């Protein structure tokens, strides 16, 4: 967001900054929701790629846990 504001680059960060300045709460909520979805999908993708890169890793349970 800081880079987009400093260098006047249009993007999601700049939209977020302008929404903060204008107190546009619905846009801020939508941006937060989109960013949360992107983060969750990125974490899922990194987990799947980690299993693919190292076959010793498994998501199956190794035993009983409390």
C-alpha positions in Angstrom: 0.0 0.0 0.0 2.8 2.4 0.9 4.6 1.9 -2.5 1.4 2.5 -4.4 0.6 5.7 -2.5 4.1 7.0 -2.8 4.6 6.3 -6.5 1.0 7.0 -7.4 0.4 3.5 -8.8 -3.2 2.4 -9.1 -4.0 -0.9 -7.2 -5.6 -2.5 -4.3 -3.4 -0.8 -1.8 -4.2 2.6 -3.2 -7.9 1.8 -3.2 -7.6 0.8 0.4 -5.8 4.0 1.4 -8.4 6.1 -0.4 -11.2 4.2 1.3 -9.6 4.9 4.7 -9.3 8.6 3.9 -12.9 8.8 2.7 -14.2 6.5 5.5 -15.7 4.2 2.9 -16.3 1.2 5.2 -18.0 -1.2 2.7 -15.0 -1.0 0.4 -12.7 -1.5 3.3 -14.6 -4.6 4.4 -14.6 -6.0 0.9 -10.9 -5.4 0.6 -10.3 -7.1 3.9 -12.4 -10.1 2.9 -10.6 -10.4 -0.5 -7.2 -10.2 1.2 -8.3 -12.9 3.8 -9.3 -15.2 1.0 -6.1 -14.7 -0.8 -4.0 -15.4 2.3 -6.0 -18.6 3.1 -5.6 -19.8 -0.5 -1.9 -19.0 -0.4 -1.4 -21.0 2.8 -3.3 -23.9 1.3 -1.2 -23.8 -1.8 2.0 -23.6 0.1 1.0 -26.6 2.2 0.1 -28.6 -0.9 3.4 -27.7 -2.7 5.3 -28.6 0.5 3.8 -32.1 0.4 4.5 -32.3 -3.3 8.2 -31.2 -2.9 8.9 -33.5 0.0 7.0 -36.9 -0.2 8.0 -37.7 3.4 5.5 -35.1 4.6 2.0 -36.4 5.2 -1.2 -34.9 6.6 -2.3 -38.3 7.8 -2.4 -38.8 11.5 0.8 -40.4 12.9 -1.0 -41.7 16.0 -3.5 -40.7 18.6 -3.4 -37.3 20.1 -5.4 -35.8 22.9 
